[in-house]
Amino acid sequence: MAAAPDLAFDPWDPAFVADPYPAYAELRARGRVHYYAPTNQWLVPHHADVSALLRDRRLGRTYQHRFTHEDFGRTAPPPEHEPFHVLNDHGMLDLEPPDHTRIRRLVSKAFTPRTVERLGPYVRGLADELVAALVARGGGDLLTDVAEPLPVAVIAEMLGIPEADRAPLRPWSADICGMYELNPPEEVAAKAVRASVEFSDYLRELIAERREKPGDDLISGLIAAHDEGDRLTEQEMISTCVLLLNAGHEATVNATVNGWWALFRTPDQLAALRADHTLVPSAVEELMRYDTPLQLFERWVLDDIEVAGTTIPRGAEVALLFGSANHDPEVFRDPGRLDVTRRDNPHISFSAGIHYCIGAPLARLELAASMTALLEKAPTLGLAAEPVRKPNFVIRGLEGLPVTV
C-alpha cells in the first residue's frame, strides 16, 4: 500500500484547520489519490474524481447491507457506542438502497418544494426579526444572534417541535456531530451517546403525542406515511428527524458565519454585494464553494475501484475532499478568489448522487434570507474582533463572529 507520510494534510494541526486550502493544492498537484495512514483512508482531492465517486454505486455510506464487519475486514463499534450507531445507522444519509430509497421517498413526500416555498414568508420574517434585534442591540455575535437561531427555528417548526422544547436541540446536535470528525476521542463519543439517548427519548414521546393528535408538520407526515403501510419504523422516524435537524441547521449555521467572515476579509466583494442585492443568489453559491461547511465526506469501497491507475480495494474507505474539489482550478477559474458574481459554479457542497442534500432548497432559502436582511437592515455591518475558528476539520465553522452595526 503506497503511503505518503510527508503529506501537508493534517486535520489535527490548528494551522491546517485555519487554512487547509494550500495543503489541498499540494494534494491535487501530487496526484489524484493518496493513502493517509493516520485515518486509514484514501484521500481524493480533485473535483472530477470526487463528483464521479459520489455517484459510483461501488461505494456506499454503509457496507452492512452487504457484509458483516468481519467479512469487510472491519471491527464492530464498541458496545457502549451502540445508542449513537442505532440512531445514526437508521438515517437515510447512512443507508444504501433499498432502505435508503424507501426512506428518502417517504421523507420527500413531506419535504416537497411546495413545503419549502410555503416556508418562505416565515423564514424571511424570522430573519428580519433576528437582524432587527441585532441592530437594536448595536451589534453582537452573528453566530448566536442570527446564524444559529434561524435554521434551528425553521427545522423545528417544520418538524413540529414546540418552541418551549427547542433549547436542547442545538447542544444535542453539536454533541452528535462530534462523532463525524476524524478519529474522535472517547470523551467526544461519550457526549454523542448521551445526546443520542436524550434526543431519541424526546422524539419517541413526541411521536407518540403526534399519533394521538396529528398536526400539519413533518413528524405527523412521517407517521401518516408509516401508518399507510409504507413501512417506516419508529426508529427510522426518530433517526430521520435527528438527521433533518442536524443536517438542516449545522451546515447553514457554519455557511453563514464562514461566508460573512470571508466577506469581511474581501471588502471589494462585500461592497459589490451591498451595491447590488440581486447578487445574493450567486453570492450564496460562491460562499458555499469558497469555504464549504462540510470539508470531507466518507465512503466505503464495496467493490474494488481504480483511480488514476491506483486500485483501492474492497474494505477500504475513501475521504472525498469537498473543500479541495471546490477549489480545483480545472473546474473553477481563479478558485482562491472570492467572486460573488461567479456564474459557472458547480460546487459540490450539497454532495451529489443519491445522497444529494434533500434540504438544499431550504438551506439556500435560509442563507439568502439572512444575507438579504443583514444587507438591508445592517448596511454598515462590520467585524468587532477577530473570530476564533473551531478546532474541528470535517464540519468547518467558527466559535463565534462578533460584529458591529
N, C-alpha and C positions, 0 to 999 in steps of 0.2 A: 504494500500500500504506500503510495507516494505521499510523504508528508512535507509540509513546508513550515518548519519551525520558526523561520525568520519573517513570517508574515506580519505586516503592520496591524492587522486585525487583532484587537484586544478588547473585548467587551467589558472587562473589569477595570480598565485603565480610565481614570477620570478625564484625562486629556483626549483620549479617543472618543469617549461618550460625548464630550463637549463639542467635538467636531470630527465625525467619522469620515467625512467626505474625501479628504486627501488619501486616507487608507483605502477607501473604495476605489479611487482612481488607480492606485497601485495594484490592487487586486485585478482590476479589469485589464491593465497593461500586461500583467504577468500571466494571464491565461483565463480560460473560461470556467474552470472548476479547480478548487483547491481543497485538499483534505486538511481539516483542522482538528488536531488531536485533543485539545482540552475539552471539547464538547463531543468528540467522535462524530463529526458531521462533515459533509461536503458543502463548501461554500460556493454559491452560484451568483456572480456579480453582474452579469450582462443582461440587459433588458430583453433581448430576443430569447435567451435561454430561460429566464425567469417566466416570461409570458408563456412560452411553449410548455414548460413543465407544470405550470398551474393548470393547464388543460390536458395533461397527459394522464390517462387513466391507469398507467402502470405505476403511478404514485398515489398515495392516499393519506388522508389525515389520520386514519387508523389502519391497523393491519388485522384487528381482531375479528373482522368479518370473514377472514380467510385463514388465519393462522393462530395458533396458541402462542403465548410468549416464548415457550421453549422451542417450538418449530421455527420461530422467527429469529432465534438466537438472542432474545432479549430477556431481561429479568422482570418479573412482575413487580409492580409498585408495592412498597411495604404496606402491611395491613392497616397500620394506623393512618394512612393517607386515603383509605377507602372512601370516606364521605366526599372528598373532593373529586375523586375519579368517577364515582357514581353520578355525581352532578354533572361533571364536565363531559363524560363519555356518552351521555344521552342527549346532548345538544347537537343540533344539525351541523354545527361547524366541525365537530369531531366525529362525524359519521360519514359513511360511504353508502352508495346505493346497495340495496333497495331502501334501507331505512331513511337515508338522507332524502331521497326523492319523495317518500311518503310524507315526512315531517315538513319539508320545505313547501310541498304542495298545500298542506293544511295551514301552515303559517301564512302563506301567500294569500289564502282566502280572506284572512283577517287583516292583512297588511298590504292592502291594494293601493295603487296610485291615487285612487279616489279618496281613500282614508287619509293619505298624506296631504292631498290637496285640501281636504276639509280642515286639516290642522293649521293651514297657512295663516289665517287671521289670528288664531290663538298663539302661534309661535311668534309672529311679528309683534303682537300686542304685548306679550310677555317680555320680549327683547327690549321693546320701547320702555316698559316699566323698569326693568333692571338697569338700563343705561341712564334713565332719568334719575333714579335713586343714586347711582354712582356720581352723576353730575351734581346733584343736590348736596352730597357729602364733600364735594370738592376733590374727589379722587378716591383711590383705594386700591384694592388688589383685583385686577381684571379677572384673575382665575376664580376667586371665591365669590366675587360680586356679580359676574356676568357669565363667564365661560362655563362654570360648573352648574349653577342653578338652572340655566335654561334647558340643556338637554336632559338633565335628571328629571325636571318637572314634566317635560314633554313625554318622555317614555313612561314615566309613572302615570301620567294622565291617560296615555294610550292603553296601558295595562289595566288601569282601574285601581291603582293603589291609592288609598285615601291619603289626603295631604298630611294628616296627623301621623301617618306611619312612615313618612319618607326619609326622616333623618338618618336612619342606619344604612340606607341604600348605597350611598357613595362609599362609606367605610367598608361595608361588606364587599363591594365591587373591587375596591383597591386591594383588599387582602386576598381575594380570589385571584386577581390578575397578577399578583406577585409570583404565582406559580408558572407564569408564562415566560419568565426570564430564564436565561441560560444557567443551568446547574444551581437552582435556588437552594439556599441553605435550609437547614431543618427548622429554624425558627420561623422562616417565611412559610414553609409547608404547614407548620402548626397553626399559624394565623389563617391560612387558606382553608384548612379543615374546619376550624371553629366557625368561620364565616359561612362555609358551605352548609354546615348543620343548622345554624341560626336562620339563614336565608331560606333554606328548604323548609324548615319547620313553619316559618311565617307564611310562605306561599301555600303550603299544604292546607293551612287554616283558611286562607283567603279563597282558595279554590273550592273548599267545602262551602264557604259562605255563598260564593257565586253559583254553585249548583242549586242552592236553595232559593237564591234571589238573583237571577241573571241580570246583567246590566248591558249597556251599549259600550263594551270595552273589549280589549283583545283577549283577556282571560276568559270572559264569557263566550267569545267567539271560538276559542280553542276547545272549551268544554262542549259547545254545541257540535263542533266537528267530531269530537270524540264520541259523543252520545249518539250521533247519526251513523255510527258503525265504521268510522274511518280509522279506528284502532290507534288513537293517540293515548298512550298510557299516562297515568298520573305523573310518573317520573319524567316522562318526555315533556309533559306540560310544564313541570317545575323547571327542568333544565332549559327549556325554550324561553321561559320568562326571564331566567337569570342571564342567559346569553343575550337576549334582546336588551336587557337593562345594561349589562356590562358593555357590550359592543355598541349599544345605542347611545352611550354618552362618553365612554373612555376616549374614543378616537376624536369625537367632536370637541371635548374639553381641551385635549392636547393640540389639536389642529388650530384651535382658536388662539391659544397663548403662543404656540410656536410661530403662528402666522403673524401676529402683531409684533412679536419680538423681532422677526425678520424685517417687517416693515419699518420699525423704529431704527434698525441698522441700515436701512436703504431709503434714505429720506426722499430721493428723487421719485421712487416708486410710490411712496406714501403720498407725496404731493400730486402725482398723476391721478391717484385714486380719489383724493379729496377734490380735485378739479373736475372729475367726471365719474359720477356714481354709477353710470351704466357699465363701468368696468368691473363691478362687483362679481358677476358670474365668472369671468375669466380670472380674476384675482383669486377667488376661492380655489379654482382648479390649480392655479400656479402655486399657491401656498401649500396645498396638499402635496404637490410634487416636490417643491423646494426643500421642505423639511418635514417629511411624512411622519405621522404619529406612530405608525407601525413599521419598524425598520426591517423586521425579519419574519418570515413565515415558514414553518417547517412542514416537510412531507416525508412519509416513509416510502421506501422503494420496495414495491410489491413484486416486481419482476425486474430483472437486470435492465439497466438503461445505459446508453452511451452518450457522453457529452464531449465533443471535440476529440474523439479517439480514446477517451478515458472511460473504461467500464466502471459503473457504480453498481455494486451487486445488490441483489435482493437482501433485505435485512438492514441496509444502510439507511441513514437519514440525511436528507438534503436540507440546507438552510438557504432559502431563497431570499436574497438581499434586496428588499424593496427599495431601501434608501439608495443603494448603489444603482439599481436599474433605473430609478427616476433621475439619475444624474449621468446617464450613459450618453456620451457625445455622438454615438452612432444614431441616436434617436432624437435627442434634444440639442438644438443649436445653442451653443454657449450655456451649457447646463448649470454652471456655477453662478450665473447671473439671474437674479430675481427679475422677472418681467411680467407685470400684471396685465400686459396686453397680449401675452402669448396665446396664439390661437391653436396651433398644432401641438396638442398636449396630451398624448396617450399615456398618461401616468398610470401606474398600477396600484395606487394607494388603496383602492377598494377591492384588490385582488382580481381574479378572473376565473373563468370556467364555472363549474357547478357550485363553487363556494364563493362566487362573487357576492359582495355585501348586499344583502336584501334591504338594508336600511340606507343605502347610498342616497336615494332621493330625499329622505328625511334629513340626513346629515347635511346635504347641500342646502336644503331649506333653512336649517338652523344656522349654519355658518353665514349664509347670505343675510339672514335677518339680523344677527348680532352685528355683523360688519356694517350693514346699512344704518342701523340705529346708532352705532358709535360715530360713523361719519357725519350723520345728520345732527345728533344731539351733543356730541363732544368733538367739535371740529378742530380743537387745539389739543386733543389727547396727546400726552407725551409720557416719556419714561421718567419715573420718580427715582428709581435706583436700579442698579444692575441686578437682573434676576439670577437666581440660583437654579442650575439645571438639576433635575432629579438624577440619581445615580443609575437608574435603570437604562438598559440599552434597547431592549426589544420594543417596549412601549415608551416612546420618547416624549418627554414633556418637561415642564418647569415646576419648581416648588411653589412659585407664585410670580405675578407680574405686576409690581407696584406702578401705578400710573397717576398722573396729574391731569386735570381737565382745565 
